Amino acid sequence: MTEFLEVTVDKFTFKVATDRLYHADHLWLKMEEGLVSVGLTDYLQQIAGDVAFAEPLEVGTQLAIGDILGSIETMKTTLDIPSPLSGVIEAVNLKLEDEPELINQAPYGGGWFVQLKPEDWKTVQAALLEPEVYYEHMKAEAEEESQKV
């Protein structure tokens, strides 16, 4: 069972799963059987709002770090999702076509976005954030945002 780090800022409680790595753009990455699953963090899905459409690029698409790997559309915004690594899209979460709300309901589970075959996982892995480091990054950003309101 996945464990979480949690913080409440204002009226929102944000969770960070401890069994994966994170990118500063509020994406999580988890290596399993040679593929890296990528999804939106709990923080990102909450600040973006209820997901109405999720549109990952097609299987077979070659990506470099920073290329757009897809987008989500919410009532508040349309958000392009940057690729946190170079590689090829090997799978997209087909459930999101009919149930884009899975990104909101299960950001660390059934709401994953794409799976990539990484070009250089060791290098990427070294640049990613451990859960505790991401937690502090996310907490600071959430607290800063709550001051603006």
N, C-alpha and C positions, 0 to 999 in steps of 0.2 A: 504494500500500500504506500502510495506517495505521501511524503511528509511535506508540510508547508511552513514557510516563514510568513507571518501575517503582521500587517500594520493597519491601524485605522487612522485616517486623516480626514478631518471634518466628518462628514456622514458616510464616507466610503471605507470599506475594508478591502485591502488589496492582498492577494496571496502570491507567493513565489514558491514554485515547486522546487524541492531540493535535489531532484534526480536528473537534472539537465543543466545545460550551460545557457548563457544569455548573451545577447548582443545589445549594445547601448540603445539601439533603435526600438527597444521593447519587443524583441522577438526572442523566442526560446528555440533551442536546437537540441536534439537528442539523437545520438548515433545508435542505430540498431541494425545488425546484420548487414553492414556495409552501406546503409542508406541513412541520411540525416533528415529526420522529420523536422519541419519548421512550422511554428505557429505563433500567434499573437499572445503576448502575456496577458494576464488578468488585468493588469493596469491599463494596457493599451485598449483592450476591448471595452473596458468601463468608460474611459474618457472619450472613446470614439462614439459610443452609443450602440443602440440595437442594430445589428447587422441585417440589412434587407437583401443585399446581394454580395456574393463572394465570387470573384472571377480570377482564378489562377490561370497562368499561361498554360499552353498545351504540353503534354508529355513529349519529351524529346527536345525541348527548348534548351539551348546552351546559354548559360548565364555567367557573367563575371560579377565579382563583388560590386554591389551598388546598383546593378541592373534591376529594373522593376520585374518582380516575379509574379505579380498579379495585383489585384486591388479589391478593396471592400467598399461597399456603399452603405452608409447609415443615414438616418434621418438628419443628422448633423453635418455630415461631411462625406467626401469621397477620399479615400486614403490609398495612395500607391504604396505597395510594400516592397522595400528594397531587399535584394538578395544579400544575406549575410556571408555568402561564400560563393566561390566559382564552382560550377558543376553543371550537370544535366538534370532536368526535371524527369524523374523516373515514375512518379505517381502524383496524382492530385486527389484530394478528398472529394469524391463524387457525391457524397452525402450533402455537401454544402450547396449543391445545385437546388435541391428541394428543401433543405434545412439549414440555411445560412446562420440561423440563430444558434447553432451548435458552437459557433465561435464564442458567443456570449455565455452559453450554458455550461460548456465544458472546454474552456480554453486550453487546458493541459491534457485533455483526453480526446474525445471524439471530434473536437473542433480544430484539429491540426489542419494546416493549409496545404502544404506540398511535402514531398519527399525528394531529396536530391542525392545524386551520386556525386560526392565531392571530388574535386581534382587533387586537393592537397589538404586533407583533414588535419594532419598534425600541425601545420602552420596556422590554419584557421582556429583550431582548438586552443592554441597558445594565446591567441588574441581575444578569445571570448572571456566573459565574466563568470566567475563562480557564483552560485546562488547567493551567498552572503554579500558579495561585492555588488551584484546587481540589486539586491534588496536595499542596500544603502543608497545607491544611485537613484532607484525608483522612489524611495521614501523622500529623499531630498527634493526631487522634482515635484512629487505630489504636494509636499508642504509648501514649496514655492508657488505652485499653481493655486493652492487654497488661499494664499495671501492676496492674490490678484482679484479674487471675487469680492 
